[in-house]
Structure formats: structure tokens, C-alpha cells
Amino acid sequence: MEARILNEFRAIVGAFGLITEPEQLSTYECDGLTMFRVLPLAVVLPTSTEQVQAVVRVCHREKIPFVARGSGTGLSGGALPVANGIVISLARMNRILEVDLPNQRVVVEPGVINLNVTARVAPDGYFYAPDPSSQLVCSIGGNVAENSGGAHCLKYGFTTTHVLGLEVVLPDGALVHLGGRTVDRPGYDLPGVFVGSEGTLGIATKVILRIVKKPEVIQVLLAAFNSTNEAGAAVSGIIAAGMLPAAIEMMDNLAIQAAEAAVQANYPNCGGLLLVELDGPAAEVETLMEEVGEVCTKCGAWEIRVAQSDADRARIWTGRKAAFAAVGRLAPAYIVQDGVIPRTALPHVMSEIERLSSEVGLRVANVFHAGDGNLHPLVLYDSAVPGQDKLAEKLAGDILRLCIKAGGSITGEHGVGEEKKMFMAEMYAEPDLETMQLVRCAFDPENLSNPDKVFPRPRLCGEKPGVYEPHPLEVAGVAQRF
């Protein structure tokens, strides 16, 4: 990158806000998905909206692509740098700017850590509901980009449910405000467009979040089954009975083994483990917990345990939250996949995952948000074994195709990013993707903001439909769906 541009960035963010040394840039060459790596030309670390605007204006003038980055915990390559581009790290914009308890609102900068929002309002009896497993380290800006979920999104909804308004720096450096402090403002739902857009529409520099009052009682039930099929039947039974738990989580035996080795959560050694959390008025929770226990028993649960204290409940959840990292004890490497299926398809899909796993000789640990059908298969492999990494990638892809075939989606909360963009053609026809591109071009006509992510091929604004030769995967995807 030219010295004059670097000097301009340095003048904006200061000497300690610009990173150019290769050994330091390597920290930013990937996000939590380490199979893709690109070294950026530079990393800038602004501390204010004004600095973000100034940096983006330079990028717009010089036609330099940029990628916004939070904590870098994403698992789809969404924060992967682009060649000949820069990374704009928002880690230093980490202030909670306003807490408005009477209106249940909190205003934060994008670098604020997810769990810190709850920590700030918990003494007053509130919490921030979206709770990804990485909530100890992931940032609100990244949650907004990927529309992150978590265990408690079954009842409370994903990030988009809790974002009321955004201050956004557009890819030309202009500043706009989407939404506001009230729920369901008239006009187009622009915050809904921006949340989950994976950094392709601009950079959020302030976020207005909705917080929730802590319920009177919270209880969690642990149920052990011989198989995930039995546990899946219990999930369907609970929902069919008209109950809406705060969370329903499932783990298979491989995930249980890993969690026990890591945090000693005192899980039973079983084929399928179900965690069901209920919250609300004490009388209601007590009654519903009995009904949940009855459903689980009918579906084959041979052990049912209800947490007897807050410490006991926290220990049960610690095992689930630690599962992703704990699986590293089972294999040198693994791919974390993220797909969605209808709850009723769970037994069939789990059987198919087991079949696919056996065919290629790789193990798959399953941890997922069973209540809303959000699967997280973890494909285990050893990169030291020639060809095993490719087998793992193929198996992960086949699991996504299985989700699509079951009437589901290629992502529930991790996003498309770099990893899954070719699968978009298997979910959507070309006219659908062209419509998405129109939205993107309305925000970023120069294609500078996190370019070449999400879409299965590079697209230019103003491109005429049907003037390209589609990729074979796109043809296959359209043929399968239509």
C-alpha cells in the first residue's frame, strides 16, 4: 500500500491505531474459521465514529476494499480479509454509552462484549437475551453482522429481535441512522435489513439494544436418553404440547464425553442428552417442569434431573457452553458446521449424518439448539493424515445439503461468509440472488464493504442478468431446488 495512504490512516487513528508489520497482521488473517487465511495490507483500529468515517472515506476515494472485524470469533470466514484490502477493527470502540432501564434500552459501541451487556444491567434485574456460546468474548458488532443466536433464542429471539436502531457508516463514509429507540417504527425495516448482512452494507458504530426483565424463576432439567432420536422425539413432544421453554439443547455422546473431560459438568453417559430450561412465574414453571418430565419419560428418558440451585444450573450450562472448544480433546482438528432443519426431521437427519460419517470414516459430534432445529455438527479429523481435511470439508458440505433437502437452511446463526457462499446457489435461484444484489448495491455500489462474501460468485452493481456462465454448483443447486 502506498506510503501516502498509510500516512493518511495514521493521521486519522494515530500511530498506535495502525498495524502494518507482517507478523502483527497475521493475527488478523482469519477469524474463528482458520482454513481460510488472507493477510490484509493494513489494520486500522479507530476509537470513534468520526475516525471510522474518515478511514472509510479514504477507502472509498482510493477504491480500497475493507472488512470490519470485532473479536474475530466468527465461524464462517465472514471477517476474512480480502486481497489488497484493509481490516477495520472495532475492538477499541467498546463503551456502553447509555443504560435506560425504564425503557429497557442500552446503547453500545460495536466492540462491547456480549456478556458485558448483561453484566451491566444484571444488578437491576435485567439481561440481554442473545447468548452465543462465545458470549464471553464475541462482540455486539459481530453479533449484529451475523444475526447471532444462542441457547435462549428459542423463546427470546435472535439478535435482530433485540436491535432497535443502528448508527451506520455507509461504504462511502456517509453516516445514517436506521430504526430508533421505539419498537416497530413505521416505514421499511432497515435495521432488519442490516442485521445479518455480514458486513456487506456498511459498519455499525452504535447499536440500540433491547434488554429483558429477569424472570421470577429459572429452572433447568437434564434428561438422559439412549439415543438422539429419542431425545429428538421429546423435543417435538414438548413443543407439540404447547410449551415454549427458554431453551432446549441437545448433545450426543461424543459431545458429552468432551464436555465432561473439559469441565466435569456431571453429565450422565448417554446416547442423547437434553437440557430444557423454563422460566417465568414460579407456579407456571413448576407445573410445566412436571409436564416436560412426563414427556421425556414417555420418550425413553432413563434419568431426569432438575437443578436444585443457581450453582447447579450454572454447572449444567457450563458443559453445554464449553462443548465446541472441548471437542478439541477428541481430535487435532474439526469443522464446526451450522445448519437448520424442521424439528420433525431431526430423527431422519441425525440418522443420515451417522450414515455419511460412517461412509467416510470420520466422527461427528453433535451439539445443537434442538428447540429451533439449529444443528451444530462438529466434523472431527486429523490434518496430519493426507486427504483427511478434504474428506472433512466434503462431509461438512454434504451435511448442509442434507439440511437443504430436509427443507431447512445452510445457516442458523454463523452466517454464510466465505465458507458457505457456493451453497447459496443450492438454496436460491438466480433471480433471488439478483434481488439480494440489488439491496447490496443500494448500500454499496462500489462493492468495497466486505466484498465477495455471501454470494456464490463475484457480482458487480449494474451487471445485466444472465450475461455470465454459471458455476456448476449453481446449476446443480437450481436443478435440485426447482
N, C-alpha and C positions, 0 to 999 in steps of 0.2 A: 504494500500500500504506500502511496506517495507520502513523503515526509510532511508536505503542507497539510494534508488531510489529518494525519496523526497529530500534528501540532494544533489543528483546529479542535479536534476532540479533546486534547489535553487542556486547551484553554477553557473548554466547557466544564469538564469534570475534575480538573486538577491532576497533578502528576500521579497521585495515588489512586486515581479513578480510571487509569488506562493501563491495560495489560497488553504487551506486545512480545515478550520473550517466549520462545517456543516451549520451553519447559513449563512455564506458567500457563500458557494457552492450552496445554494438553489436559489440564483439569476440566476444560470446557468442551472437549472434543466429542462428548456423547452425554446422554442422560442416563437413566437407570437401565436402558436397553443398550448394552455395551457392544453388541455385534456390529453396529454401525458407528463409524468414527470419521469425523471431518475436523481438521484443525482450522479454526477461524483466523482471519487476518489480524483481528484485534478484539479485545473485550473491553467495553466501557461499563462503568459502574456509577450511574447517576444517583443522586440523592434527592432529587425533586422533580416535579412535573416539568418545570421550566427547562431543566437540563435534558430530560427525555425529549422534549420538543426540539431543542437545539440540535441534539445528536441526530434525530430523525430528519430534520430539515437538511442537514449536511448529506445524509444518505440519499434523500430524495433528489437533491441537486446533482450529486455525483453518480446517481443510479447505482448505489451500493446496497445489495440485499442485506437484511438484518433479521436476526432471530431473537425474540425476547426469551429470557430464561429466569426462572425462580430458583428453587432449591435443586432442580435437576433430578428429581425423583421419578419423573415420568417413565413409563414402561413401553412406549410405542415409538420412540425416536422423534417425538414432537419438538423437542428442544435441540435436536441435532443441528449443528451449524451447517451453513451452505457454503459451497466453494466460492472463494472470492467475496465473502461477506463477513459481517461482524456479528458478535453477540452483544446484546444489551442486557446486562444482568441487573435485576431489580432487587437484589438481596439487601442492599443498603437502604431501600425505601421500606422500612419495617416498623413504622409507627402506627399505633392505634390512635386515630385522630379525635374520635368523639365516641362517647358512650351515652346513648339516650334511652334509659331504661323505661320511662313512661310510654314511649312509643315503640319499644322493643327494636331499636336500631343501633348498629355500630358502624362507624365509618373507619375504614382501614386503608393502608397503603398495600400494594401488591406483595411486598416481601414479608408481610406478617405471617408467622407460622400458624397453621390451622388451629392447633391445640391452645395457642396463646389467647385466642378469642374467647374460648370457654373459660380459661383460667382467669381472664379479666372480669367476667360477669358472673362466675360461679358463686362468689360470696353473696351476691344479691339474689340468688335463686334462679339464674338463667343458664342456658347453654347454647352453643352453636351446633346444630344437628348434623350436618355432613361430616362424617368421620372416617376418611380413608385409613387404611392400615398404616400408612406412612404419616399420620397426622402429627406425630412428634417432630417431623422435620419438613413436611411439604408446606408450600406457601399458598396463600389465598389466590394470588395471581395465577399460579399453575392450576389450582382447582377450578378457577373460572375458565381458563383456556380449555381444559379437558372435560368440564362439567363433571367433576369428581363425585363419587358416591360414597359408599361405606356401608357398614352393617345396618345402621339405623335409618337408611333411606327408604326401606320398605314402608314405614309409616310416615316419615317426615319429608321425604322427597330428596332429590339430588341438589347439587349446588344451585342450579337455575331457579329452584323453588325459593331459595334464600337470598338471592341477589335482587335488590330492588332498583338499584341505579349504579351507573358507572361513569367515571371520568375517563375519557379515552383519547389518546394521541393517535390521530389517523396517520397513515403512511406518508402523507405529505407534510406532517408536522402540525396540522390544524388540531385544535382542541375542541372536543364535543362532549356533551353530557347526554347520556342515554338513560331513560327512566327517571327515577327520582326517589323521594322518601315515602311515597304512598304506594299502596298495593293497587295493581290493575289500573294504571293510568290510561286515559283514552289515547287512541292512535295506535300505530304499529308497535308491536312488542320488540323494540330494538334491543333491550337487554337480553331477551330470549334468543335473538339472532347472534349476539356477540358471545354469550356464554356457550362454550363448546365449539367455538370456531377455530380453536387450536392456534391462536396467534396469527391467523391469516388475514385478519381485518384491522389490526392495529394493536396498541399496547394500552392496557388498563392501568391507570396511575392512582385511581382511588376507587374503592368499592363500598357501596352501602349494603350492609348485610342485615338480614332479619334474624333475631335471636328468639329463642323459645323459652317459656317458663318451665322450670324443672317440675316434673310430675310429683304427686304426693308420695307414690310408692313405685319402686322399680324392683322387679324380681326376674331372675333368670333360671330357667330349667335346663338341665342337661339330660339327654336321653340317649342310651346306647342301643344300637341295632346290630344285627348280624351282617347287614349289607346296606349300601347306599340306596338300593331300590326300596327297601322297607322304610328307610328314613325319608325318601322322596315321597312315598305314599302318605306318610304322616304329614308332610308339608302340605300336600294337596288337601288332606282331610281337615287340617287346621283352617286353611283359607276357605274351603267349601262350607265350613261351619259358621262362617260369617265373622270370624275373628280377624283382627288386624294387629298382630304383635308389632312391637317396636323393631324387632329384628328376628330373623330366622336364618341361622348359619349352619352349614354342614361341612364336615371334614371326613375324608376316608382314612383307612388305616395307615397308609404311608404318611399322610399329613399329621395324624395323631402321634405316630412314632417320633417324627421330627420335633413336634411341639413339646412332647414330654422330655425328650433329650435336652432341649434348649432351656425350658423354663419350669419344668416339673409342675404342670398345671393340674396334676392328679386326674387325668382323663382315664376312663376305662379303656382297655384294649379291645376294640370292637371293629366291625367292618364299616360302620357308618355312625357318626356322632352328630347329634342335632343339638344346637343351642337355641333356645327360644326365650326371648326377653319380652316381658309385658310391663307396661307402665300405665299409670292413671290413678284414679281414686282407689283407696285400699280395698273396699268391698268388691269393686269390679275386678281388680287384679286377682284377688283371692278366688273368686268364682271362675274366672277364665283360666286360671292356672290349673284348677282341678279338671276343667274340660280339656285342656291341652294334654294333661297327663293321661286322661282316658283315651284320647285319640292315639297317642303314642303307644299305649299298651295294646290297643286293638291292632296296631300295625306291626307289632312284634318287638317293642322295646323291652329289653330284659333288665335294664337298670334305669331308674328315673331318680334324679337328684335335684333338689331345689336349693339354691344358695341361701345360706342362713344368715349372712351378714354382708355388709358392703365389701369387706375384705375378701370374703369368699367369692362374691360376684366378680370382683376385680381380678382375682386369680384365674377364674374360668375364662374371662375375656382376654387375659394376658396370653394364654395359649393360642387363641384364635388370631390375635393381632400379630403374634410372633411367627405365625406359620410360614409366611413367604420366606423370611430370612432363615428360619430353622431348616427348611428343606435343603439348604446348602450343606447340611450334615449328611445328607443321603447320597449326594453326587457332587463331583467337582464343578458342574455347571448345569444350568437349567433355563428353560424359556418359560416365562410367565405369560400365559395366554388369557384372553378376556373375551368371552362371547356370551350371548344371551339366547335363551330358549324359552318357550312356553313351559310353565311349571309341569303341565301334564305330560310333556315329552321327556321329563327327567329320567325315568327308568330306561327308556329306549336309548337315549343319548349316552347315558353312562355305560350301558352295555356295549354300544358302538365304540366308545372311547377305549374300553378294555380290549375290544377286538383289534382295533387299529394299533394299540400299544403292543399287543402280542405279535402282530404281523411283522413289526419292525424290530422287536426285541428291546424296546425301551420302556422304562417305567414311567407312569404318570401319576403324580399326587394331585388329589382334587380338594380344593378349598373354595367354597363359594357362598354367595348370598342366595341361599336356596329360596327365600321368600319371593324374590322377584326374578328368579331364573337366571341370575348373573353368574356364569361359571368362571372359575379361575384354574384351569388345568395347568399343572406345572410339569413340563416335559423334561425329564432328567437325562443327562448324557455326560460323556467324558470327551472333551475336545482333544485329549491326547490320543484317542483311538481314531485312526484315519476314517474319515467319512461319517463319523457319528454325529457331527454337528449338522451336516446336511440332512441326515435322517431325521434329526430332531426338528429342523425347520420344516421339513415336509410333513411330519406328523402334526406339528402345530397348525400348519395350513389346512390339513385335512380335517382337523377338529373345527376350524372356522367354517369350512364348507358344510360340515355336518350341522352346525348351528343354523346356517342359512337354509339348508334343506328342511330343517325342523320348523321353519317359519320364524326364526329368530334373527339375530344381528351379529355382526363381526366385532362389535364392541359395546360394552355397557358403561364403562367409566374410564378406561385407559386411553381412549381416543384412537384415531387412525394413524396419524403421524406419518413416519416413513415406512414403518414395518408393514402396515396393512393396506396401503393405498391401492395396490393392484387388486385387492379383494373388493374394492368399491364397485368395480365393473361386474362383479358377480352378484351384487345386491341391487344395483341400479342400472337402468337402461341409459343410453347416451343422452336422450332428451332430459332425463332427470339431472344428470351431471352437468349438462349445459345450463340448466336453470340455476343450479348451485353456483356455477361460474359467474352468472350474471350478478348474483348477490356479491360475490367476492370482488368483482370488477367495480361495483358501485363504491366500495370502500378503498380498493387498492388497484387502480387502473394500470399502474406501472409494475405490478407483481413484485414488490420489494419486501413485503412483510411475510416472513417465513414461507418463501416461495417453494413450489414443487412438493409441498406436503398435501396430504389428504386425497388429491386427485390421482387417478391411475396413470396419467401421462401429463407432461408439461402442457399448459394451456395459456394462450395469450388473449388478453382482452381485445374484443373486436374480431376475433377469429370467426370465420364463417363456419356454420355447422357442416359436418360431413365432408370436409376437404382433406382428411387425413386417413392413413391406413391404420385401422385399429389394431392394438396389440392382440395376439392370440388369446390371452386370458380374458380380454374384454369380450371378444366374440363368444368364447366359451361361456362366460358369465351371463351374457344376454340370452344365449340359447337355452341355458339351464333355467333361467327365471321365466322366460316368455316362450 
